[in-house]
Amino acid sequence: MDNYLDSLNYFGITHKYVSHSEREYFALSEDEIVICYSFIEQFNLNELFIISTCGRTEFYSCSNKKNLFKFISFIYEHFNKPCNLDSLKYLGAIDCVKQLIQVSCGIDSQLIGETEITNQIKKSFKLSKDHGASKSILTRLVQTSLEAGKKARSKTKLSEGSLSISYAAIDKISKIVNDLEHKSVLIIGAGMTGKSVSRRLKKKGVKNIFISNRSNKRGISLSKKIGAKFIKFDDYLGILPKVDIVITCTSAQYNLITTRDIINVLDENPSILFMDLALPSNIEKSANYIPNTKVLNLDDVNDILDEYYILREKELPQVNQIIEEMIIEYIHWLYELKVTPAISNLKHYYEEILDDEILKVENKYDSKTLETLEKFSNALIKKYLKGPISFLKSDTISENNKRKYINFLKSIYKIK
């Protein structure tokens, strides 16, 4: 691929311009992403990296833009997900690079500076690598983005305070519910979000916490750590009449709590509050229309996130500077990747001449003299190549002039 930068393409949706209910249709589970990677050759995608979280579903590719869009259209049809593909945002070349670096730094998240995105990128990238979808171009882009995120967090106060979406959700609930510390809470899900939610509740002084999880081992482990009561996954509906607040945060691809489930419990517990932190939703959407029932989701914590944003906004100029520096570093690497074959082939051309000439005289001189001749010749080659290499790696020479120079070298020396 002649121009690596121009081959980078992105399609995606994020919380910034797509609502929670619409993001739900675009969300892909880990199993679905694995299936996606099995189709990349069919659509002639050289490389592909997919990340799908509660705040975004994004496709980064080293390929043709049209092929990537055809691929995305195909997979949502394949999974029978009625998405409005017009909602997808497109970014190409340098904008594609900037997007992933911004995401990794946490400034594209609902909660600016949140740190959970780092592990989400690492986990998503491992999946892509394990299935042969990310090669040199996207591997370097992901590595650059993670390095940028690390710098943003270590050199600024962007992530100071250990805030997260989970924390924002609990802070939202505490504004709605009086005497939160005296309420009973059921958390369904013991993954990363469940752990974060439980820690925040404990910090708020809540003592009566129930945890339910599909994996008993994980659920029991978290329950012991925070002093909660474990409820078997098959029994969580039975405890709804006994709790004041229900927080769902699992990766289930179906509704764990239906509208009918909520209606059935209202006679016994009319003031129950639901907070759905999952994507896709764990609570049936139509539950929002039940009179006098509060069913909140990720979009309902935006006012809390705005408060967090004010605390961290002053760090943005310094973070943006780090982002720009890392973009330049990546683009420079891309260009070196393009000129490296020409430099390598030119070097190989002269080394072959050297080997041929040494062979012609190896019977005329002793080994020590031949060794001296070879060292002297290698030094000459290095000196001769210094000019072309410096020219090709220079930041001040236009890409067009470098391309002309590479073509000139190819024609003169008959190199690839």
N, C-alpha and C positions, 0 to 999 in steps of 0.2 A: 504494500500500500504506500503510494508515493508521499501523500501528505497525511501524516498521522493525526495532526490536530483537527483537520477538517473532517476526518472520519469519525470523530467523537460526536455522538448524538444522545439526546435525552428526551424522554417523555415521562411525565409524572403528574401526580396530583398531591397537594399538601393541604394542611389545615388553613393555610393563608387565604385560599380562595375557593375551597370546596368544603361544604358542611359535613358534619359527622355522619349524617344519614347517607350522603352520596359517597363518602369515602368508604363506607361499609361495602358497597358493591365492588369497589376496586381492590379491596383487601385480599391478599393471597396468603394462604397458610404455607408452612414449610413444605408440606407434602406437595402442594400445588406448584410451588416454585421449583421443586425437583423435577416435576413433570415438564414445566416450562423449559428447563435446560435441555431436555431430551429432544426439543424441536428446533434448536438453534441452527443445526446444519441444514435442515429443510428450508429455512428462510435465509440461508447464506449470511448468517451473523458471525463475524469473526470472533467477537468477544461479547459477553453479556454479564451484567451485574444487576441483580434485583434486590431491592430492600422494601419491605412492607411492614410498617408499624402502625400504631394507633393514629399517628399524625401524618402519615405519608405512604404512598406506594409509588416507587420510582424505578425506571428502567434506564440504566446507563449502558451504552453499547459502542463498540468500535465496529462500525458497519455503515451500510447505506441507510439513509433516513427513511426512504420508502419501505425498505425491507423490514426495518424495525417496527414501523407502524402497522404493516401487514401482519407481522408476528403478534403484536399486541391485540389486534382485532381478532386474530384467530384464537388466541388462548382464552379470551373472555367468552367467545362463542363456544369454545371447547368445554369450558367450565359452566356454561349456561348461566353466566352472570350478565344481567341486563344493564350494562354500563353505558353512560353517555360519553362516548369517546371524544366528543367536542370539548369536554372539560379538561382533557389532557393538555398540559403546557409543554411546549417544545423549546428546547435549548440546544444550540449547536456549538461545536468547537470550544472556544475559550469560556463561553457562558456555561457550558456543560461542566467544564473543569471547576469553575467557580462555585457552581451549585453544590457539588459533593463536598468541597472544602468548607463551605459555609455550614452545611449540614453537620459535618464532623465537629466544627467549632461550637455548635450549639446555638448559633444565632438565627437559624432557620426553624427552630423548634417553637412549639407553643409557649414553652417556658424558656426564655432566653438563658443560655448558659447551662442548661441541664446536662447532666453527665451520662444519663442512661443510654444516649444515642451512641456513645463509643462502643459499648458492648454489643449493641444492636448491629452496628456496621461490621464489627469483627465477626459476629456470628453469621451474618448474611454473606460476608465475603468468603468465609470458610466453606459455606455451602456451594458458592459459585466455583471456587477452586477445586473442591472435591469432585465436582461434576464436569471439570474441564472447560468451564465457560469463561473464566478469567485467565488471560495469559499476560504477556509482558506489559501491554499498554494499560489495561485496567488495573492490573496488580500494582503497578507503579502509582497510578492515580489514587487508589485506595490507601496505599502506604503514605503518600504525600498528604492526603486529607487527614489521616490519623495523626501524623506528625504535627500538622497545623493545629489540630485540636489539642494536642498535648502542650504545644507552645502557648496557645491561647489561655489555657487553664493555669499554666505555671507562671506565665509572665504578666498576667492581668488578674483582676479580682472578679472576672466574669462569672465564675462558678462558685464564688465564695458563699458559704451558708448552707450547702447541701440541700438546696431546694429541688423539688421534682413535681411532675404533674400529680403524682399520688399525694404529695404534701398539699398541693393546691386544692385537691378534691376534699381533703379532710378540713382544711381551713374554710372552704365553702360551706361544708356541712355545719361547722361550728358557728357560722353566721346565721344559719337557719334554725338550728336546734339549740334550745336553751339547756344549760346544765349537761353538756355533752359527756362529761366525766361520769355521770350517773346513768347513762344510757347503755343498753346492750346492743352489740353490733355483730352481725354475721358477715364474715368475709368469705366469698366463694372464689377460690383460687389461691394457690400458695407459691406462685412464681415470683418473678422480680417485682411486679406491681403489688402483689399480695403482701410480700415482705415489707415493702416500703410503706404501704398503707397501715399495716399492723404496728410498725415502729412509730409512725406519726400519731396513731391513736393512743399508744402507750405514753408518748410524750405529752399528750393532751390530758392524761390522767384517767383514761377509760380503763376500767378494770374488768368489765364483763364482756369478753370477746369470744366469739365462736369462729372456728375455721373449718371449712369443708373443702376438700380437694379430691380430684379423681384418683390421684396416687396417695394411698394411705400413708406411705413412708414419708413423703415430702410434707404432707399436711400435719402429721403427728410431730415431725421434727420442728416445724415452725411453731406449732402450738406450745411445745415444751419450751422453746426459746423465749417466747413472750408471755408465758403463763396463761395461755388461752385454752378453751375446751375444744377438742376435736370432734367433728360431726362427720360420720360416714357420708360419702357422696350421694348415696341412694336415699339418705334421710334428711337432706337440707330443706326440702319443702316442708317437712313436718315441724321445723323449728320457727318458721316464719311468724306464727302467731305470738311467739314469745320474745321477739326482738324489736327494737325501735328503728334500727337502721340496717339495710342490706347493701353491701358493696360487692359487685361482681367484677371479676378481672381474670377470666380464663381465656384460653385460646380456642374454645369450642366454636365450631362453625354453625351452631344452631342456638335457638333460644333455650336457655336453662330455666327461665321463669317466663311463663306465658301470661297473657292478659287474664285468662281464666283462673290461673293460679293466684293472681293478685286479688281478683274479685272474690274468690273463695275465702281469702284470709281477712278481708276487710271487716266482716261482721265481728270477728274476735279482736282485730287489731287495726282500727280505722286510721291511726296516725302514723303508720309505718312509712319510712322514707327510703327510696331506692336511689343508688348511685351506680350507674353502669359505666365502668372504665374500660370495657372491652371493645375490640373492633375485629370482626363483626360483633354486633351487639349481643349481649347475653340475655337481655330482657326484650321481650316482644315490643315492637315500636308502638303498636296500637294501645299499649298500656298508658301512654301519655294522655289519652282521651278519657281515662277513667276520672270522673268528678272527684275533686278534693284529694287527689293522690299525686304525690310528687315523685316523678321519675326523672332524675337528672343524668346527663351524660357529659362527655369531655368538653363539649361546646359551652356548657353552663358554668365552667370555671374561668372563663375569659376575664371576668372582672378581677378575680384574685391574681391572675397572671399579669394583668396590667399593673397591679401594685408591685409585683416582683420586678417587672420590667423597669420601673422608675429607679429601683435600687441599683440596677446593673447597667443602665443606659450609658452612664459616663465612661464605661470601659470599651464601648463600641469602636471609637476611632483607633485605639491601639490594636484591637482585634482585627479590624479591617486592614490595617497596615500589615499584620502578620499574614493575612489571607492573600494580599497582593504579592507579597514576597514569595509565598509558596506557589502561587500560580506561575510566576516568572521562573521559579526553579524547575517546575514540572515541564513547562514549555521548552526551556533550555535542554532538559533531558530528552524530550521528544526530538528536538532537532539534532542533537548529538547522535541519537539512535538512527536518524536518517542518513547522516554523513559517515557514520562509522564503517559501513560496508565499503564505501569508496576509499576511505583511508586504509582500511585493512587490505583491500585488494591491491592498492598502489604499493603498499609495503611488501606484500607478497610478491609482486612483480619484480621488484629490485632484489629481493632475497633469492629468487630463482636465478636471476642473472649472476648474483654473487656465487651461488652454489655451483653453477656451470663453470664459471671461471676458475674457482678453486680446484674443481675436478681436473681441469686442463693442466694445472701445474703441480698437483699433489705429489707426482713422482720426481719432481725437480728439486724440492726443498724438504728439509727435515721437519718434524712435527711442530717444533717450537716456532720456526719461521712461519709455517702455515697458520699457526694459531695467532701470531702477530698480524699477519695479512688479513685474517678473518676479522679480528678486532678492529683493525684500521678501516676495513671496508664497511663494517657495521656502523662505525662512527660516522663515516661519510654519508651512508644512507639516512641515518637519523638527522644529520645536519641538512641534507637535501630535502627531506620531508617536512622539516620544521616549518618552512614557509607555507606549503599547501595546507598543512594541518591547522596552523594558526589562522589562516584565511577562512577555512571551513568552520572553525569553532568560534569565530569572532562574532560578538554581539552587534557590532557596528556595520557589518556588511549585510545588504538586503538578501532576503531568501531567494529572490529571482536571480541575483548575481551569483549566489552560491550554486544554484541549480545549473546555471550556464557553465560554471567552472567545472562542476562534476561531469557534465556532458562532454566538456572539452577533454578532461582527463581520460574519460572512457574511450573517446575517439582516437586519441593519440597513443594510449598505451594498450588499447584493446582489452580493457578490464571490464568486469560486469558492474 
